[in-house]
Amino acid sequence: MKIVVAIDSLKGSLTSMEAGDAIRSGILRVYPDAEVFVRPLADGGEGTVEALVLGMGGSLQEISVTGPLGEKVNASYGILKDSATAIVEMAAAAGITLVPPQERNPYVTTTYGVGEILRDAIQKGCRHFIVGIGGSATNDGGIGMLQALGYEMLDAEGRNVPFGAEGLHKLAEIRKENVLPELSECTFRIACDVTNPLCGENGCSAIYGPQKGATPSSIPQMDQWLADYARLSGRLFPHADPNTPGAGAAGGLGFAFLTYTNAVLESGIRIVLDETKLEEYVRSADLVITGEGRLDAQTVMGKAPIGVASIAKKHGKAVIAFSGCVTRDARECNAHGIDAYFPILRQASTLAEAMDPDNARQNMADTVEQAMRLIHARVL
């Protein structure tokens, strides 16, 4: 029997690979001769670096970069050496969780550290990038990132503009003479699951600005500054289009990638499934196992387990899912390729007890074992 396991992390408890290894353990109790292939899974957001690096034999890089408030922060990213690919989460350098709620202010928060990560990876030989851009604290249109890559963002007097949306306000000229030369050789797959344009009532300032500290009076200001920035960008790059779906992602970072680099915006789960070559494993499998921390009606809205199920069903494979918990409306998953799902909680417990990694690992293996016993009984 050949079984493919691709399960998202149980956040705060087990990583994707740890959950997969626990599933493997449960399978082998019943089918000791089974071929079990555990593949990393993530949706392009938090945990993507860890899942892909650990699951594909990469290495983690730790560097000090400029944080969203201009202070130094420690950030990590991954390198897959064989393909010269870097795996980056922008939140590692410019994430909203790095800024205390009382200090959130998009006028000053910057993406400069994101550019420092990219530059470090380029200097280490990477030419292909997978970048998750969720969870930003910024609304600077990506100019901080571009400054770190060598683009000059200048005010009317030829001086570098300050960090944050305030820099957009003072931006008068953009120069590209000192851009890192290797940038032109790089390709970027940007994990982006939002479709907001850069500006307007559905733009990044109006929709996401408030959670980043924007006030009602600052939102129209920043929206205008981003529109002016888009026009300036168009002088250098005629293809610049602030209305492209996703241009407003991460406070305009989507626009910066699309305009200033060789980038495409894609579904995060689609990128991960492609990069891990999951379909090649599923094609010859007898069973596919997936899951995540919580299965509910939101799971069918493009989350990782449904991405796995869609590939499995393309090849006519049965799909079972395991999760930390399920809700009543999780039955929506049955209509989207998951044939059956099981919560792994084995007895009444506190949340802390359920999420304890040792308990979660044991619960996962034990639950999988019983599901496999049922399959074995039906085979006989």
C-alpha positions as CSV (number, residue, x, y, z in Angstrom):
1,M,0.0,0.0,0.0
2,K,1.2,3.5,-0.9
3,I,-0.1,6.4,1.2
4,V,0.7,10.1,0.7
5,V,0.5,12.3,3.7
6,A,0.3,16.1,3.3
7,I,-1.1,17.9,6.3
8,D,-0.9,21.5,7.3
9,S,0.6,22.4,10.7
10,L,-1.5,22.3,13.8
11,K,-0.4,25.8,14.8
12,G,1.0,26.1,18.3
13,S,1.3,22.4,18.5
14,L,2.8,20.4,15.6
15,T,4.6,21.5,12.4
16,S,3.5,20.1,9.1
17,M,6.2,17.5,9.1
18,E,5.7,16.6,12.8
19,A,2.0,16.0,12.2
20,G,2.9,14.0,9.1
21,D,5.4,11.8,11.0
22,A,2.8,11.1,13.7
23,I,0.3,10.0,11.0
24,R,3.0,7.8,9.5
25,S,3.5,6.2,12.9
26,G,-0.2,5.4,13.2
27,I,-0.3,3.9,9.7
28,L,2.7,1.6,10.3
29,R,1.0,0.1,13.3
30,V,-1.5,-1.5,11.0
31,Y,0.3,-1.6,7.7
32,P,4.0,-2.2,8.7
33,D,5.0,-2.7,5.0
34,A,3.2,0.4,3.7
35,E,5.1,3.0,1.7
36,V,4.3,6.3,3.4
37,F,5.4,9.5,1.8
38,V,5.2,12.6,4.1
39,R,5.2,15.8,2.1
40,P,5.3,19.4,3.6
41,L,2.2,21.5,3.3
42,A,1.4,25.1,3.9
43,D,-0.8,27.8,2.3
44,G,1.8,30.5,1.7
45,G,1.3,32.2,5.1
46,E,2.8,31.6,8.5
47,G,4.7,28.3,8.6
48,T,5.5,28.1,4.9
49,V,9.2,28.7,5.4
50,E,9.5,26.0,8.0
51,A,7.3,23.5,6.1
52,L,9.2,23.8,2.8
53,V,12.7,24.1,4.2
54,L,12.3,21.1,6.6
55,G,10.3,19.1,4.1
56,M,12.5,19.6,1.1
57,G,16.0,19.4,2.6
58,G,16.7,23.1,2.7
59,S,18.5,25.2,5.2
60,L,17.3,28.1,7.5
61,Q,19.1,31.4,7.4
62,E,19.1,33.7,10.4
63,I,19.9,37.4,9.8
64,S,19.4,40.7,11.5
65,V,17.3,43.1,9.5
66,T,15.5,46.4,9.8
67,G,12.1,45.8,11.5
68,P,8.9,47.6,10.8
69,L,9.6,50.4,13.2
70,G,13.2,50.8,12.0
71,E,14.7,48.8,14.8
72,K,16.8,45.7,14.3
73,V,15.0,42.4,14.4
74,N,16.2,38.8,13.9
75,A,14.5,37.2,10.9
76,S,14.8,33.8,9.2
77,Y,14.2,32.6,5.7
78,G,14.9,29.4,3.9
79,I,17.2,28.3,1.0
80,L,16.6,25.3,-1.2
81,K,20.2,25.0,-2.5
82,D,19.5,22.6,-5.4
83,S,17.1,25.0,-7.1
84,A,18.7,28.2,-5.9
85,T,15.4,29.1,-4.4
86,A,14.7,31.3,-1.3
87,I,11.6,30.9,0.8
88,V,10.6,34.2,2.5
89,E,7.8,35.3,4.7
90,M,7.6,39.1,4.6
91,A,6.1,39.0,8.1
92,A,9.5,37.9,9.4
93,A,10.7,41.5,8.8
94,A,7.6,43.6,8.5
95,G,4.8,41.7,10.2
96,I,2.1,43.3,12.3
97,T,2.9,40.9,15.2
98,L,6.3,42.7,15.5
99,V,4.6,46.0,16.4
100,P,2.8,46.5,19.7
101,P,-0.8,47.6,19.2
102,Q,-0.2,51.0,20.7
103,E,2.7,51.6,18.3
104,R,1.0,50.7,15.1
105,N,1.3,53.5,12.6
106,P,1.5,53.0,8.9
107,Y,3.0,56.5,8.4
108,V,6.3,55.1,9.8
109,T,6.3,51.3,9.4
110,T,8.5,50.0,6.6
111,T,9.2,47.0,4.4
112,Y,12.9,47.8,4.3
113,G,13.8,44.6,6.1
114,V,12.0,42.5,3.5
115,G,14.4,44.0,0.9
116,E,17.3,43.2,3.2
117,I,16.3,39.5,3.3
118,L,16.0,39.4,-0.5
119,R,19.3,41.0,-1.0
120,D,21.0,38.6,1.4
121,A,19.5,35.6,-0.5
122,I,20.6,37.1,-3.8
123,Q,24.1,37.5,-2.5
124,K,24.0,33.8,-1.4
125,G,23.2,32.7,-5.0
126,C,19.4,32.5,-5.0
127,R,17.7,33.5,-8.2
128,H,14.2,32.1,-7.6
129,F,12.0,33.3,-4.7
130,I,8.8,32.2,-3.1
131,V,7.5,35.0,-1.0
132,G,4.5,35.0,1.4
133,I,3.2,38.5,1.9
134,G,0.5,38.1,4.5
135,G,0.3,39.7,7.9
136,S,2.0,43.0,7.1
137,A,2.3,46.0,9.4
138,T,3.0,48.4,6.5
139,N,1.3,50.6,4.0
140,D,4.4,52.0,2.2
141,G,3.7,50.6,-1.2
142,G,6.8,48.5,-0.9
143,I,9.2,51.4,-1.3
144,G,11.2,50.3,1.8
145,M,11.9,47.0,0.2
146,L,12.8,48.7,-3.1
147,Q,15.2,51.0,-1.3
148,A,17.0,48.0,0.2
149,L,17.4,46.6,-3.3
150,G,19.0,49.8,-4.6
151,Y,16.1,51.8,-5.9
152,E,16.5,55.4,-5.0
153,M,13.3,57.0,-3.6
154,L,14.0,60.7,-3.5
155,D,12.2,63.8,-2.4
156,A,12.0,67.1,-4.3
157,E,15.5,68.1,-3.0
158,G,17.1,64.8,-4.1
159,R,17.3,63.3,-0.6
160,N,16.2,59.8,0.4
161,V,12.6,59.8,1.6
162,P,11.9,58.5,5.1
163,F,10.5,55.1,6.0
164,G,6.8,54.3,5.8
165,A,3.8,56.0,4.1
166,E,5.4,59.3,5.1
167,G,8.0,58.5,2.5
168,L,5.3,58.2,-0.2
169,H,4.1,61.6,0.8
170,K,7.5,63.1,0.1
171,L,8.4,61.0,-2.9
172,A,9.2,63.1,-6.0
173,E,11.6,61.0,-8.1
174,I,12.5,57.3,-8.5
175,R,15.9,56.2,-9.8
176,K,17.1,52.8,-10.7
177,E,20.8,53.3,-11.6
178,N,22.0,51.6,-8.4
179,V,19.7,48.7,-8.3
180,L,21.3,45.4,-7.3
181,P,22.3,44.0,-10.8
182,E,21.4,40.4,-10.0
183,L,17.8,41.5,-9.4
184,S,17.1,41.3,-13.1
185,E,18.0,37.6,-13.1
186,C,15.5,36.8,-10.3
187,T,12.0,35.4,-10.5
188,F,9.4,35.8,-7.8
189,R,6.3,33.7,-7.0
190,I,4.3,35.8,-4.6
191,A,1.8,33.9,-2.4
192,C,-1.2,36.3,-2.4
193,D,-4.8,35.3,-1.8
194,V,-6.3,38.8,-1.8
195,T,-7.5,40.7,-4.8
196,N,-7.5,44.3,-3.6
197,P,-6.2,47.0,-6.0
198,L,-3.7,49.5,-4.7
199,C,-6.0,52.4,-4.3
200,G,-9.7,53.3,-4.0
201,E,-12.5,52.1,-1.7
202,N,-11.2,48.6,-1.9
203,G,-7.6,49.5,-1.9
204,C,-5.1,48.7,0.8
205,S,-5.4,51.9,2.8
206,A,-9.2,51.7,3.1
207,I,-9.5,48.0,3.7
208,Y,-6.4,47.1,5.7
209,G,-5.2,50.5,7.0
210,P,-7.3,50.5,10.2
211,Q,-5.8,47.3,11.5
212,K,-2.4,48.8,11.0
213,G,-3.1,51.9,13.0
214,A,-4.5,54.2,10.3
215,T,-7.1,56.8,11.4
216,P,-10.1,58.0,9.4
217,S,-8.3,61.1,8.3
218,S,-5.0,59.3,7.3
219,I,-6.7,56.8,5.0
220,P,-7.6,59.2,2.2
221,Q,-4.1,60.8,2.5
222,M,-2.3,57.5,2.1
223,D,-4.6,56.5,-0.7
224,Q,-3.6,59.6,-2.6
225,W,0.1,59.2,-1.9
226,L,-0.1,55.6,-3.2
227,A,-1.8,56.9,-6.4
228,D,0.9,59.4,-6.9
229,Y,3.5,56.7,-6.3
230,A,1.8,54.5,-9.0
231,R,2.0,57.4,-11.5
232,L,5.7,57.9,-10.8
233,S,6.3,54.2,-11.1
234,G,4.6,54.3,-14.5
235,R,7.3,56.7,-15.8
236,L,9.9,54.0,-15.2
237,F,7.8,51.0,-15.9
238,P,4.9,51.5,-18.4
239,H,3.3,48.2,-17.3
240,A,2.7,49.5,-13.8
241,D,-1.0,49.0,-13.0
242,P,-2.4,49.9,-9.6
243,N,-5.7,48.2,-10.5
244,T,-4.2,44.7,-10.9
245,P,-5.9,42.3,-8.5
246,G,-3.6,41.9,-5.5
247,A,-1.6,45.1,-6.1
248,G,-2.9,46.3,-2.7
249,A,-1.7,43.2,-0.9
250,A,0.5,43.9,2.1
251,G,0.0,47.6,2.0
252,G,1.0,47.8,-1.7
253,L,3.9,45.4,-1.6
254,G,2.0,43.4,-4.3
255,F,2.3,46.4,-6.6
256,A,6.0,46.8,-5.9
257,F,6.7,43.2,-6.8
258,L,4.6,43.3,-9.9
259,T,6.1,46.6,-11.1
260,Y,9.7,46.5,-10.1
261,T,10.6,42.8,-10.3
262,N,9.8,39.7,-12.4
263,A,7.0,38.6,-10.3
264,V,3.6,36.8,-10.5
265,L,0.9,36.7,-7.8
266,E,-0.5,33.3,-7.2
267,S,-2.6,31.3,-4.7
268,G,-0.3,30.4,-1.8
269,I,-1.4,26.8,-1.7
270,R,-1.0,26.4,-5.4
271,I,2.6,27.5,-5.1
272,V,3.4,25.1,-2.4
273,L,1.7,22.2,-4.1
274,D,3.7,22.9,-7.3
275,E,7.0,23.3,-5.5
276,T,6.6,20.1,-3.5
277,K,5.5,18.2,-6.6
278,L,2.7,16.7,-4.6
279,E,0.8,15.5,-7.7
280,E,3.7,13.2,-8.7
281,Y,3.3,11.4,-5.4
282,V,-0.5,11.4,-5.5
283,R,-0.7,9.9,-9.0
284,S,0.3,6.4,-7.9
285,A,-1.1,6.5,-4.3
286,D,-3.7,4.2,-2.8
287,L,-4.8,6.7,-0.2
288,V,-4.2,10.4,0.5
289,I,-4.2,11.9,4.0
290,T,-4.4,15.6,4.8
291,G,-5.7,18.0,7.4
292,E,-5.0,21.0,9.6
293,G,-5.5,22.3,13.1
294,R,-9.2,23.1,12.7
295,L,-11.5,21.9,10.0
296,D,-14.5,24.1,9.4
297,A,-16.5,25.8,6.6
298,Q,-13.5,28.1,6.0
299,T,-11.4,25.2,5.1
300,V,-13.1,25.0,1.7
301,M,-12.2,28.6,0.9
302,G,-8.9,27.8,-0.7
303,K,-7.1,26.3,2.4
304,A,-4.4,23.8,2.1
305,P,-6.4,20.5,2.8
306,I,-8.8,21.3,0.0
307,G,-5.8,22.0,-2.4
308,V,-4.6,18.5,-1.6
309,A,-8.0,17.0,-2.0
310,S,-8.5,18.6,-5.4
311,I,-5.3,17.0,-6.7
312,A,-6.3,13.6,-5.2
313,K,-9.7,13.7,-6.8
314,K,-8.2,14.6,-10.1
315,H,-6.6,11.1,-10.0
316,G,-9.6,9.4,-8.4
317,K,-8.0,8.9,-4.9
318,A,-9.7,8.5,-1.6
319,V,-9.0,11.3,0.9
320,I,-9.1,11.2,4.7
321,A,-8.4,14.3,6.9
322,F,-7.4,14.5,10.5
323,S,-7.5,17.7,12.6
324,G,-7.2,19.0,16.1
325,C,-10.9,19.8,16.1
326,V,-13.8,20.0,13.7
327,T,-16.9,22.2,13.7
328,R,-20.4,21.2,12.7
329,D,-20.1,23.1,9.4
330,A,-16.9,21.1,8.5
331,R,-19.2,18.8,6.6
332,E,-18.7,21.3,3.7
333,C,-15.4,19.5,3.3
334,N,-17.1,16.4,2.2
335,A,-18.5,18.2,-0.9
336,H,-15.0,19.4,-1.8
337,G,-13.0,16.2,-2.0
338,I,-12.5,15.0,1.6
339,D,-14.2,11.7,1.9
340,A,-14.1,11.5,5.7
341,Y,-12.5,13.5,8.5
342,F,-11.7,12.8,12.1
343,P,-10.8,15.0,15.1
344,I,-7.9,13.6,17.0
345,L,-9.0,14.6,20.5
346,R,-9.3,11.4,22.5
347,Q,-10.7,12.6,25.8
348,A,-11.9,15.7,27.6
349,S,-9.0,18.0,28.2
350,T,-8.0,21.6,28.5
351,L,-6.9,23.5,25.4
352,A,-3.3,23.6,26.8
353,E,-3.3,19.8,27.2
354,A,-4.8,19.2,23.8
355,M,-2.1,21.5,22.2
356,D,0.8,20.0,24.1
357,P,3.0,18.6,21.3
358,D,3.5,15.3,23.0
359,N,-0.2,14.8,23.5
360,A,-1.1,16.0,20.0
361,R,1.5,13.6,18.5
362,Q,0.1,10.7,20.5
363,N,-3.5,11.6,19.8
364,M,-2.8,11.9,16.1
365,A,-1.0,8.5,15.9
366,D,-3.7,6.7,17.9
367,T,-6.6,8.2,15.9
368,V,-4.9,7.4,12.6
369,E,-4.3,3.8,13.8
370,Q,-8.0,3.3,14.4
371,A,-8.9,4.7,11.0
372,M,-6.4,2.4,9.4
373,R,-7.8,-0.6,11.3
374,L,-11.2,0.2,9.8
375,I,-9.7,0.3,6.3
376,H,-7.9,-3.0,6.9
377,A,-11.1,-4.7,8.1
378,R,-13.0,-3.6,5.0
379,V,-10.1,-4.8,2.8
380,L,-10.4,-8.2,4.4
